[in-house]
Amino acid sequence: MFKVALYRDVRDEKLLDYVCRFHNKAFPFDNVDCGIFKSFIVDDANFDEELTLFIFDDFGNVRGFLAGVEIAKEPSEVVEKYRDVIWIKELVVDPDLSSDEWRGVLDKLLLEFELMSKGRGKKYVVLYAYAPYYFMPGINTLYENYLEFFESRGYSKKEETVNYEVNLAQFVYLKRVRKLESKLVSEGVKFRRGVENEAERVSHWVGKTFDSPFWRLESLYAFRNKPPSIWIAEQENELIGFSVYLRMGKNEFGPIGVDPSKRRLGVGTVLLFKALNDLKEMGFRHAVIPWTSHLFFYAQVPGIERVKHYYIMTKML
C-alpha cells in the first residue's frame, strides 16, 4: 500500500534529495543538480506546501513526488490571467518500482492532485512547462512511459518546443561574429554586462518591450548572480537588447531579446555568442538553450550536439 502525504505535514527537505535522484534516473536527458532541484521547489515565490505531495510505501520510504503550483504571487501581472490554471512542475516516481507499482503510484498522485485542483476551482492542468522554475519545458518525447501514461489519463499535446545542448568544448566565438560586433560598435551599439543597481530598470524594460512578465522575472533573477549574468546592448544610451545566461543558477542560456526596431542587424547574434562564451569561460562543459522554437538563429552556434523535443501537455478538468 502507498500513502500520500502533503509537504505541509512532512516538512523534510532531505526527502527532496531522494526525489532528485528519482528525477535524474527517470529523466536522464534532463538531469539537474540536487541543490538547484531543492531551490526550485522551496524558493519559488508560488511554493505551496499543500500542493506538494510525497507518496510513501509501508516502510516509510518515499516512492514518488508531485510538485504542483498555481501563480498566486509571481509574476504579479498574470495572477488573475492564470486564475483557472494550475501546473505540475514535477511528477516523478521511483523508477525501480515494478511497472504495476509505478503506474499505481503515478495514478494515486495524479488523481489526488486533480481532486485538489478542482477544489480550488481550477479548470486546466499543464504538465512541467512552468516558467521560470521548470526542470523540463514539457515532457521529453524520449520518456515514452510517462508520455503514454499522461495520454491515457486525458492529457494531450498543446504545443511543442525544443532544447538545444551545446558542447562548449567545441564552441568558439566565430570570426564572422567578431566582425559583426565590430561593425555594430562602429555604428554606436555598446555591448556590456549588466550591473546590480540597474536590475529594476532593465527587468522592467524586458517585461514591457517583450510583453512577458516571465522574462521580466528571469532577467531580474539574473542580477542576483554575482556578478550579474546578463549581457546588455545599448545605442544612444537606450536599451536595445539583452541576453541572460546562468539562468536560475543553471548552465542555461536565455531568455534573449532585441527591440523589434533593431532586429535583423546582428545584435541578437552578438548577445548570444557573448553569453555562451561566458558560460564556457566559467568552466561549464555543456550549455542548454531551453524552451525555444527558433531553428536558424541557434543553428549557427558551434558545438550543438543534441536537440531535445518536448510536448507541452494539458488537460481540462
The 8 nearest C-alpha neighbors of each residue, nearest first, counted from 0:
[[1, 57, 56, 2, 55, 100, 104, 58],
 [0, 2, 56, 55, 54, 57, 3, 104],
 [1, 3, 55, 54, 56, 4, 0, 57],
 [2, 4, 54, 53, 55, 52, 1, 5],
 [5, 3, 53, 52, 54, 2, 6, 8],
 [4, 6, 52, 7, 8, 49, 51, 53],
 [5, 7, 9, 48, 10, 8, 51, 52],
 [8, 6, 48, 5, 9, 10, 49, 51],
 [7, 9, 6, 5, 10, 4, 48, 49],
 [8, 10, 6, 11, 7, 5, 4, 53],
 [11, 9, 6, 7, 8, 12, 48, 5],
 [10, 12, 13, 9, 14, 6, 15, 8],
 [11, 13, 14, 15, 10, 16, 37, 41],
 [14, 12, 15, 11, 16, 17, 10, 37],
 [15, 13, 12, 16, 17, 11, 18, 61],
 [14, 16, 18, 13, 12, 17, 19, 37],
 [17, 15, 19, 14, 18, 13, 33, 20],
 [18, 16, 20, 15, 14, 19, 21, 13],
 [17, 19, 15, 21, 20, 16, 22, 14],
 [20, 18, 22, 16, 21, 17, 33, 15],
 [19, 21, 23, 17, 22, 18, 24, 16],
 [22, 20, 18, 24, 19, 93, 23, 25],
 [23, 21, 19, 25, 20, 24, 26, 91],
 [22, 24, 30, 20, 26, 27, 21, 25],
 [25, 23, 21, 22, 27, 26, 20, 94],
 [24, 26, 22, 23, 21, 94, 27, 91],
 [25, 27, 23, 29, 22, 28, 24, 30],
 [28, 26, 23, 30, 29, 24, 25, 22],
 [27, 29, 26, 30, 23, 307, 139, 141],
 [30, 28, 27, 26, 31, 135, 134, 23],
 [31, 29, 23, 27, 28, 26, 22, 32],
 [30, 32, 33, 36, 29, 23, 35, 134],
 [31, 33, 35, 34, 36, 30, 19, 249],
 [34, 32, 36, 35, 19, 31, 37, 16],
 [35, 33, 36, 37, 32, 38, 16, 31],
 [34, 36, 38, 33, 32, 37, 39, 31],
 [37, 35, 33, 39, 34, 38, 32, 31],
 [38, 36, 40, 34, 39, 35, 15, 33],
 [37, 39, 35, 42, 40, 41, 36, 34],
 [40, 38, 36, 37, 132, 42, 43, 41],
 [39, 41, 37, 38, 42, 43, 36, 46],
 [40, 42, 38, 43, 46, 39, 37, 44],
 [43, 41, 38, 39, 40, 44, 46, 37],
 [42, 44, 46, 45, 41, 39, 40, 132],
 [45, 43, 46, 42, 73, 72, 41, 71],
 [44, 46, 43, 72, 71, 70, 47, 68],
 [47, 45, 43, 44, 41, 68, 48, 40],
 [46, 48, 49, 50, 45, 51, 68, 67],
 [49, 47, 7, 6, 51, 50, 46, 5],
 [48, 50, 47, 51, 5, 7, 6, 52],
 [51, 49, 67, 47, 48, 52, 66, 68],
 [50, 52, 66, 48, 6, 49, 67, 65],
 [53, 51, 5, 65, 64, 4, 6, 50],
 [54, 52, 64, 4, 3, 63, 5, 65],
 [53, 55, 3, 63, 2, 62, 61, 4],
 [56, 54, 61, 60, 2, 59, 1, 62],
 [55, 57, 1, 58, 59, 60, 0, 2],
 [58, 56, 59, 0, 1, 55, 60, 2],
 [59, 57, 56, 60, 55, 61, 1, 0],
 [58, 60, 55, 56, 57, 61, 62, 54],
 [61, 59, 55, 56, 58, 62, 57, 54],
 [60, 62, 55, 54, 63, 59, 56, 53],
 [63, 61, 93, 55, 54, 92, 60, 56],
 [62, 64, 92, 54, 91, 53, 93, 61],
 [63, 65, 53, 91, 52, 90, 54, 92],
 [64, 66, 90, 52, 89, 51, 67, 53],
 [67, 65, 51, 89, 88, 87, 52, 50],
 [66, 68, 87, 50, 86, 51, 88, 65],
 [69, 67, 86, 85, 87, 46, 50, 45],
 [68, 70, 85, 71, 86, 45, 84, 67],
 [71, 69, 78, 72, 45, 73, 68, 81],
 [70, 72, 78, 69, 45, 73, 75, 82],
 [73, 71, 75, 45, 70, 74, 44, 78],
 [74, 72, 75, 70, 44, 71, 45, 78],
 [73, 75, 76, 212, 77, 72, 213, 78],
 [74, 76, 73, 72, 78, 77, 71, 212],
 [75, 77, 74, 78, 212, 73, 79, 80],
 [78, 76, 80, 79, 75, 74, 81, 212],
 [79, 77, 75, 70, 80, 81, 71, 76],
 [78, 80, 82, 77, 81, 76, 75, 83],
 [81, 79, 77, 78, 82, 83, 76, 84],
 [82, 80, 84, 83, 79, 78, 77, 70],
 [81, 83, 79, 84, 80, 78, 121, 70],
 [84, 82, 121, 122, 81, 123, 120, 85],
 [85, 83, 123, 81, 121, 82, 124, 122],
 [84, 86, 69, 124, 68, 123, 125, 121],
 [87, 85, 125, 68, 124, 67, 88, 126],
 [86, 88, 67, 126, 127, 89, 66, 125],
 [87, 89, 127, 66, 86, 129, 67, 133],
 [90, 88, 66, 65, 87, 127, 91, 67],
 [91, 89, 65, 64, 66, 87, 88, 92],
 [90, 92, 64, 63, 22, 89, 65, 21],
 [91, 93, 63, 62, 94, 64, 101, 21],
 [92, 94, 62, 21, 95, 63, 96, 91],
 [95, 93, 96, 25, 92, 21, 24, 101],
 [96, 94, 93, 97, 101, 92, 98, 21],
 [97, 95, 101, 94, 100, 93, 98, 99],
 [96, 98, 100, 99, 101, 95, 94, 102],
 [97, 99, 101, 100, 102, 96, 103, 94],
 [100, 98, 102, 101, 97, 103, 96, 104],
 [101, 99, 103, 97, 102, 98, 96, 104],
 [102, 100, 98, 104, 99, 103, 96, 97],
 [101, 103, 105, 99, 100, 104, 106, 98],
 [102, 104, 100, 106, 101, 105, 99, 107],
 [103, 105, 107, 101, 106, 102, 100, 108],
 [106, 104, 102, 108, 103, 107, 109, 101],
 [107, 105, 103, 109, 104, 108, 110, 102],
 [106, 108, 104, 110, 105, 109, 111, 103],
 [109, 107, 111, 105, 106, 110, 112, 104],
 [108, 110, 112, 106, 111, 107, 105, 113],
 [111, 109, 113, 107, 112, 108, 106, 114],
 [112, 110, 108, 114, 109, 113, 107, 115],
 [113, 111, 115, 109, 110, 114, 116, 108],
 [112, 114, 116, 110, 115, 111, 109, 117],
 [115, 113, 117, 111, 116, 112, 110, 118],
 [116, 114, 118, 112, 113, 117, 111, 119],
 [117, 115, 113, 119, 118, 114, 121, 112],
 [116, 118, 120, 114, 121, 119, 115, 113],
 [117, 119, 115, 116, 120, 114, 121, 113],
 [120, 118, 116, 117, 121, 115, 114, 83],
 [119, 121, 117, 118, 116, 122, 83, 82],
 [122, 120, 83, 117, 116, 119, 84, 123],
 [121, 123, 316, 83, 315, 84, 120, 117],
 [122, 124, 315, 84, 314, 316, 121, 85],
 [123, 125, 85, 314, 313, 86, 84, 315],
 [126, 124, 313, 86, 312, 87, 85, 123],
 [125, 127, 87, 312, 128, 86, 137, 313],
 [126, 128, 88, 137, 87, 129, 89, 136],
 [129, 127, 136, 137, 126, 133, 311, 130],
 [130, 128, 133, 127, 88, 131, 132, 86],
 [131, 129, 132, 133, 128, 213, 136, 217],
 [130, 132, 133, 129, 213, 217, 216, 247],
 [133, 131, 130, 39, 129, 134, 43, 247],
 [134, 132, 129, 135, 130, 131, 88, 128],
 [133, 135, 136, 132, 29, 127, 31, 88],
 [134, 136, 137, 133, 127, 128, 29, 138],
 [137, 135, 128, 290, 127, 133, 309, 134],
 [138, 136, 311, 128, 127, 310, 309, 135],
 [137, 139, 309, 310, 140, 311, 127, 135],
 [138, 140, 309, 141, 142, 308, 137, 310],
 [139, 141, 142, 309, 308, 138, 143, 310],
 [142, 140, 139, 143, 308, 146, 138, 307],
 [143, 141, 140, 144, 145, 139, 146, 26],
 [142, 144, 146, 145, 141, 147, 140, 139],
 [143, 145, 147, 146, 142, 148, 141, 149],
 [146, 144, 148, 143, 147, 142, 149, 138],
 [145, 147, 143, 149, 148, 144, 142, 150],
 [148, 146, 150, 144, 145, 149, 143, 151],
 [147, 149, 145, 151, 146, 150, 144, 152],
 [150, 148, 152, 151, 146, 154, 147, 145],
 [149, 151, 154, 147, 152, 153, 148, 155],
 [152, 150, 148, 149, 153, 147, 154, 146],
 [153, 151, 149, 150, 154, 148, 106, 147],
 [152, 154, 150, 151, 314, 155, 149, 315],
 [155, 153, 314, 150, 313, 149, 312, 152],
 [156, 154, 312, 313, 150, 157, 153, 314],
 [155, 157, 312, 311, 310, 158, 313, 154],
 [156, 158, 312, 311, 155, 313, 159, 310],
 [159, 157, 311, 156, 310, 160, 312, 309],
 [160, 158, 310, 309, 311, 161, 157, 308],
 [159, 161, 309, 291, 292, 290, 308, 310],
 [162, 160, 308, 307, 291, 290, 309, 292],
 [161, 163, 289, 307, 288, 290, 306, 164],
 [164, 162, 306, 288, 287, 305, 289, 165],
 [163, 165, 287, 305, 303, 286, 304, 306],
 [166, 164, 303, 286, 302, 285, 167, 304],
 [165, 167, 285, 302, 168, 169, 303, 284],
 [166, 168, 170, 169, 285, 284, 279, 165],
 [167, 169, 166, 170, 284, 302, 279, 285],
 [170, 168, 302, 167, 166, 301, 171, 165],
 [169, 171, 167, 301, 302, 168, 166, 172],
 [172, 170, 173, 301, 169, 276, 167, 302],
 [171, 173, 272, 174, 176, 276, 170, 177],
 [172, 174, 176, 175, 171, 177, 301, 272],
 [175, 173, 177, 176, 178, 172, 179, 171],
 [174, 176, 178, 173, 177, 179, 172, 180],
 [175, 177, 179, 173, 178, 174, 180, 269],
 [176, 178, 180, 174, 179, 175, 181, 173],
 [179, 177, 181, 175, 176, 180, 182, 174],
 [178, 180, 176, 182, 177, 181, 175, 183],
 [179, 181, 177, 183, 178, 182, 176, 184],
 [182, 180, 178, 184, 179, 183, 185, 177],
 [181, 183, 179, 185, 180, 184, 178, 186],
 [184, 182, 186, 180, 185, 188, 181, 179],
 [183, 185, 188, 181, 187, 186, 182, 189],
 [186, 184, 182, 183, 187, 181, 188, 180],
 [187, 185, 183, 184, 188, 182, 234, 181],
 [186, 188, 184, 185, 234, 189, 183, 235],
 [189, 187, 184, 234, 183, 233, 186, 232],
 [188, 190, 233, 232, 184, 234, 187, 191],
 [191, 189, 232, 231, 233, 188, 230, 192],
 [192, 190, 231, 230, 189, 193, 232, 233],
 [191, 193, 230, 231, 229, 194, 190, 227],
 [192, 194, 229, 230, 227, 231, 191, 195],
 [195, 193, 196, 197, 227, 192, 222, 198],
 [194, 196, 197, 198, 222, 227, 193, 223],
 [195, 197, 198, 194, 199, 200, 222, 193],
 [198, 196, 200, 195, 199, 194, 201, 193],
 [199, 197, 201, 200, 196, 195, 219, 222],
 [198, 200, 202, 201, 197, 203, 219, 196],
 [201, 199, 203, 197, 198, 202, 204, 196],
 [200, 202, 204, 203, 198, 199, 197, 205],
 [201, 203, 215, 205, 219, 199, 204, 218],
 [204, 202, 206, 200, 205, 201, 199, 207],
 [205, 203, 201, 207, 202, 206, 208, 200],
 [206, 204, 202, 208, 203, 207, 215, 209],
 [205, 207, 215, 211, 212, 203, 210, 204],
 [206, 208, 210, 204, 205, 209, 203, 211],
 [209, 207, 205, 210, 204, 206, 258, 211],
 [208, 210, 211, 207, 206, 205, 256, 214],
 [211, 209, 207, 206, 208, 212, 205, 214],
 [210, 212, 206, 213, 214, 209, 215, 207],
 [211, 213, 215, 206, 214, 74, 216, 76],
 [214, 212, 216, 211, 215, 217, 74, 130],
 [215, 213, 217, 211, 216, 212, 218, 206],
 [216, 214, 206, 202, 212, 213, 218, 205],
 [217, 215, 219, 213, 214, 218, 220, 212],
 [216, 218, 214, 220, 219, 215, 221, 213],
 [217, 219, 221, 215, 220, 202, 216, 214],
 [220, 218, 216, 202, 217, 221, 222, 198],
 [219, 221, 217, 223, 222, 218, 216, 247],
 [222, 220, 218, 228, 223, 219, 227, 224],
 [221, 223, 227, 220, 224, 219, 195, 198],
 [224, 222, 220, 221, 227, 225, 219, 195],
 [223, 225, 227, 226, 222, 221, 228, 220],
 [226, 224, 227, 223, 222, 228, 195, 221],
 [225, 227, 224, 228, 222, 194, 223, 195],
 [228, 226, 222, 224, 225, 221, 229, 193],
 [229, 227, 221, 244, 243, 224, 245, 226],
 [228, 230, 243, 193, 242, 227, 192, 221],
 [229, 231, 192, 242, 241, 191, 193, 270],
 [230, 232, 241, 191, 190, 240, 192, 193],
 [231, 233, 190, 240, 189, 239, 241, 238],
 [234, 232, 238, 189, 237, 239, 188, 236],
 [233, 235, 188, 236, 237, 187, 189, 238],
 [234, 236, 237, 233, 187, 188, 238, 189],
 [237, 235, 234, 233, 238, 189, 188, 239],
 [238, 236, 233, 234, 235, 239, 232, 240],
 [239, 237, 233, 240, 232, 234, 236, 231],
 [238, 240, 258, 233, 232, 257, 237, 234],
 [241, 239, 257, 232, 256, 231, 258, 238],
 [242, 240, 231, 230, 256, 255, 232, 257],
 [241, 243, 255, 230, 229, 270, 253, 254],
 [244, 242, 229, 253, 254, 228, 252, 255],
 [243, 245, 252, 246, 228, 253, 251, 274],
 [244, 246, 249, 248, 250, 251, 228, 247],
 [247, 245, 244, 251, 248, 249, 252, 243],
 [246, 248, 249, 245, 220, 221, 217, 132],
 [247, 249, 245, 246, 250, 35, 224, 251],
 [250, 248, 245, 251, 246, 247, 35, 244],
 [251, 249, 245, 286, 287, 246, 248, 283],
 [252, 250, 287, 246, 245, 249, 286, 244],
 [251, 253, 244, 288, 243, 246, 287, 245],
 [254, 252, 243, 255, 244, 242, 246, 288],
 [253, 255, 243, 242, 214, 252, 256, 217],
 [256, 254, 242, 253, 241, 243, 257, 267],
 [255, 257, 240, 241, 242, 258, 254, 267],
 [258, 256, 240, 239, 262, 259, 267, 261],
 [257, 259, 239, 261, 260, 240, 262, 256],
 [260, 258, 261, 262, 257, 208, 239, 256],
 [259, 261, 258, 262, 257, 239, 263, 264],
 [262, 260, 258, 259, 257, 264, 263, 239],
 [261, 263, 264, 259, 260, 257, 258, 266],
 [264, 262, 265, 261, 266, 267, 260, 259],
 [263, 265, 262, 266, 261, 267, 183, 268],
 [264, 266, 268, 267, 263, 269, 179, 262],
 [267, 265, 269, 268, 264, 270, 262, 257],
 [268, 266, 270, 269, 265, 271, 257, 256],
 [267, 269, 271, 265, 270, 266, 272, 176],
 [268, 270, 272, 266, 271, 267, 273, 180],
 [271, 269, 267, 273, 268, 272, 242, 274],
 [272, 270, 268, 269, 274, 273, 267, 275],
 [271, 273, 275, 269, 274, 270, 276, 268],
 [274, 272, 276, 270, 271, 275, 269, 277],
 [273, 275, 277, 276, 271, 272, 244, 270],
 [276, 274, 278, 272, 277, 273, 271, 279],
 [275, 277, 279, 273, 274, 278, 272, 280],
 [276, 278, 280, 274, 279, 275, 281, 273],
 [279, 277, 281, 275, 276, 280, 283, 274],
 [278, 280, 276, 283, 277, 281, 282, 167],
 [279, 281, 277, 282, 278, 276, 283, 275],
 [282, 280, 278, 279, 283, 277, 276, 284],
 [283, 281, 280, 279, 284, 278, 277, 285],
 [282, 284, 279, 285, 278, 281, 250, 286],
 [285, 283, 167, 168, 166, 282, 279, 286],
 [286, 284, 166, 167, 165, 283, 287, 164],
 [287, 285, 165, 250, 251, 164, 167, 288],
 [286, 288, 251, 164, 163, 289, 252, 165],
 [287, 289, 163, 252, 162, 251, 164, 253],
 [290, 288, 162, 287, 291, 163, 161, 251],
 [289, 291, 161, 162, 160, 136, 288, 292],
 [292, 290, 161, 160, 293, 289, 162, 288],
 [291, 293, 160, 161, 294, 290, 159, 162],
 [294, 292, 291, 296, 295, 297, 298, 161],
 [295, 293, 296, 297, 298, 292, 291, 299],
 [294, 296, 298, 297, 293, 299, 300, 292],
 [297, 295, 294, 298, 293, 299, 268, 300],
 [296, 298, 299, 295, 300, 294, 293, 163],
 [297, 299, 295, 300, 296, 294, 303, 301],
 [300, 298, 297, 296, 301, 295, 303, 268],
 [299, 301, 298, 297, 302, 303, 170, 272],
 [302, 300, 170, 303, 169, 299, 171, 165],
 [301, 303, 169, 166, 170, 165, 304, 167],
 [304, 302, 165, 164, 301, 305, 166, 300],
 [305, 303, 165, 302, 164, 166, 306, 163],
 [306, 304, 164, 163, 303, 307, 165, 162],
 [305, 307, 163, 162, 164, 161, 308, 304],
 [308, 306, 162, 161, 305, 163, 309, 139],
 [307, 309, 161, 139, 140, 160, 306, 162],
 [310, 308, 139, 138, 137, 160, 140, 159],
 [309, 311, 159, 137, 138, 156, 312, 158],
 [310, 312, 137, 158, 157, 156, 159, 128],
 [313, 311, 156, 155, 157, 126, 310, 154],
 [312, 314, 125, 154, 124, 155, 126, 157],
 [315, 313, 154, 124, 123, 316, 153, 155],
 [314, 316, 123, 122, 124, 313, 154, 153],
 [315, 122, 123, 314, 117, 124, 121, 113]]
